[in-house]
Amino acid sequence: MAIKVSIVEDDRETLESLTRLLSGSANVRCLTSYPTGEQALAGVPLEKPDVLLVDIHLPGISGIECVSMLNSKLPKLRILMLTSYGDSERIFHSLRAGASGYLLKKSGYTELIQAIEEIHAGGAPMSMQVAREVVEHFHKIKKAASDVERLTSREQEILALLAQGRLNKEIGDELGISVNTVGNHVQHIYEKLHVQSRTAAAAKFFGRG
């Protein structure tokens, strides 16, 4: 039986290209296309496709928001994100929202059909470029975590407060130490994390540095 696929895509040219690619496969049947996430939220639960292709940038609610809402309604729906972007932030927001795979729109016919078949079978397909982004992201997280672990317990306390946007005086009042002492600790934190600003230090704390 052919895999039933629906598409959420607002760009007409991209939609026509995807529909044309899918029509060339005997193993896939394209059901419906939706130009907005709002329309997909109304229609997808009724038609129940096996696989849903979702553009990350949509008018109104974003593709990521659409995926999150559909995932709560249809936890068994397999969702494949399609986008022109390959950066790690968008990848992980999509995967956290409930997407099962992630392909770039420039992917060819063979890669697209294989991805649909793989995701339908329970896999998690990703374009090579996307997979590389994932690996690099985890490397960055590991390095950031390692840098933070080298801080003393007091420095970690202060870094956590910095990440909350607290000023030196507020940190001093909270921990019962002087502003000068806080400043010295902050300088040591910068040196150990190899950063020059509070924003960069907070990014390290949250594992994105």
C-alpha positions, 0 to 999 in steps of 0.5 A, spaced: 500 500 500 502 506 498 504 511 503 499 517 504 503 523 504 500 531 505 504 537 505 504 544 509 508 549 504 506 556 502 511 557 496 507 555 490 513 553 486 516 549 491 509 545 492 509 544 485 516 541 485 514 537 491 508 534 488 511 533 481 517 529 485 512 525 489 507 523 483 513 519 480 513 514 485 509 508 486 510 507 493 507 514 495 500 517 494 500 525 495 493 527 499 493 534 500 497 540 501 496 546 506 499 553 505 498 555 512 499 551 519 492 553 521 489 550 515 494 543 517 491 543 524 484 543 521 485 538 516 491 533 518 487 530 523 481 528 519 485 525 513 490 522 517 496 521 512 502 517 514 507 522 513 507 529 513 512 534 510 512 541 513 516 547 511 519 550 517 517 558 515 510 559 514 505 565 514 502 565 521 504 560 526 511 557 524 512 550 521 515 548 528 509 551 532 505 547 527 509 540 528 508 541 536 501 542 536 500 536 531 504 532 535 500 533 541 494 531 537 497 525 533 503 522 536 503 517 531 504 521 525 511 521 522 513 528 520 519 530 516 521 537 516 523 541 509 527 547 509 532 551 505 536 552 512 541 547 515 543 551 522 543 547 528 538 551 532 532 550 527 534 543 527 533 542 534 527 546 535 524 542 530 526 535 533 524 537 540 517 539 537 516 532 534 519 532 527 522 525 526 526 527 520 529 533 517 531 534 509 533 540 505 529 543 500 534 542 495 534 534 496 533 530 490 527 525 488 531 519 490 533 522 497 526 525 498 522 518 497 528 514 501 526 519 506 519 518 506 520 511 506 525 511 512 521 515 516 514 511 515 518 505 517 520 508 524 527 511 522 529 518 522 532 521 516 537 527 515 540 530 509 548 529 510 549 537 511 543 536 517 547 530 520 553 534 520 550 540 523 547 535 529 554 532 530 557 539 530 552 542 535 553 536 540 561 537 539 559 544 541 555 542 547 560 537 550 566 543 549 561 548 553 559 543 558 567 541 559 569 548 560 563 550 565 565 544 569 572 547 570 569 552 574 569 552 582 562 551 585 562 559 587 564 561 580 558 556 577 553 559 582 555 566 579 555 564 572 548 561 573 546 568 576 549 571 570 545 567 566 539 570 569 541 577 567 543 579 575 547 585 576 554 584 580 551 588 586 545 583 585 549 577 585 553 580 591 547 581 595 544 574 594 551 570 595 553 575 601 559 577 598 562 584 596 561 587 589 569 587 588 569 580 589 563 578 584 567 582 579 574 578 580 570 571 580 566 574 573 573 575 570 576 568 572 569 565 569 571 569 562 578 567 562 576 559 564 570 560 559 574 563 553 569 569 553 569 576 553 562 578 555 556 576 559 552 574 553 557 569 551 558 566 558 550 565 559 551 561 552 556 557 555 552 556 561 546 554 557 550 549 552 550 553 546 557 557 546 
